């Protein structure tokens, strides 16, 4: 038993030129694909985990930068209070 897929892709396209023109071009087309789909080079789970990891890394970096700026601002205020 072969594991082939038969898939049809439908699309339409409308081209309208400037508002003063009476020209409106439109077309519809379909493409039928025979055969098995190629295997993905990278497993989908690896892509999801990588994307989530990168997102969490960027979020953590932003939090650390914000926290450092907040802490630096508080230290400057404490030093001003001590100087008075």
C-alpha positions as CSV (number, residue, x, y, z in Angstrom):
1,X,0.0,0.0,0.0
2,X,1.5,3.3,-1.0
3,X,1.1,6.4,1.1
4,X,0.5,9.0,-1.6
5,X,-1.4,12.2,-1.2
6,X,-3.5,13.9,-3.8
7,X,-3.9,17.5,-3.0
8,X,-5.6,20.4,-4.9
9,X,-4.7,24.0,-4.1
10,X,-7.2,26.6,-5.3
11,X,-6.4,30.3,-5.5
12,X,-7.8,33.4,-7.1
13,X,-6.3,36.7,-8.1
14,X,-7.9,40.0,-8.8
15,X,-6.1,43.0,-10.2
16,X,-7.8,46.3,-10.1
17,X,-6.0,49.4,-11.5
18,X,-6.7,53.0,-10.6
19,X,-10.2,54.1,-9.5
20,X,-10.6,56.0,-12.8
21,X,-10.0,52.9,-14.9
22,X,-12.7,50.4,-16.0
23,X,-10.2,47.6,-16.2
24,X,-10.6,44.7,-13.7
25,X,-8.6,41.5,-14.4
26,X,-9.4,38.4,-12.5
27,X,-8.4,34.7,-12.7
28,X,-8.8,31.5,-10.9
29,X,-6.5,28.6,-11.0
30,X,-5.9,25.2,-9.4
31,X,-2.8,23.1,-9.0
32,X,-3.1,19.4,-8.3
33,X,-0.2,17.7,-6.6
34,X,0.4,13.9,-6.9
35,X,2.8,12.0,-4.7
36,X,3.9,12.0,-1.1
37,X,4.9,15.2,0.6
38,X,8.6,15.5,1.4
39,X,9.7,14.8,4.9
40,X,10.5,17.9,7.0
41,X,14.2,18.6,7.4
42,X,13.6,19.5,11.1
43,X,11.1,17.8,13.3
44,X,8.2,20.1,14.2
45,X,8.6,19.5,18.0
46,X,12.2,20.8,17.7
47,X,11.0,23.9,16.0
48,X,8.4,24.6,18.6
49,X,10.8,24.0,21.5
50,X,13.4,26.2,19.9
51,X,11.0,29.0,19.3
52,X,9.7,28.9,22.8
53,X,13.2,28.8,24.2
54,X,14.3,31.8,22.2
55,X,11.2,33.7,23.2
56,X,11.7,32.9,26.9
57,X,15.4,33.9,26.6
58,X,14.5,37.3,25.1
59,X,11.9,37.8,27.8
60,X,14.4,36.9,30.5
61,X,17.0,39.2,29.0
62,X,14.5,42.1,28.9
63,X,13.5,41.5,32.5
64,X,17.2,41.4,33.7
65,X,17.9,44.7,31.9
66,X,14.9,46.3,33.3
67,X,15.7,45.0,36.8
68,X,19.3,46.3,36.6
69,X,18.1,49.8,35.5
70,X,15.6,49.8,38.3
71,X,18.1,48.8,40.9
72,X,20.7,51.3,39.6
73,X,18.0,54.1,39.9
74,X,17.2,53.1,43.5
75,X,20.9,53.1,44.4
76,X,21.4,56.6,43.0
77,X,18.4,57.8,45.1
78,X,19.7,56.3,48.3
79,X,23.1,57.9,47.7
80,X,21.4,61.3,47.2
81,X,19.5,60.8,50.5
82,X,22.7,59.9,52.3
83,X,24.5,63.0,51.0
84,X,21.8,65.2,52.4
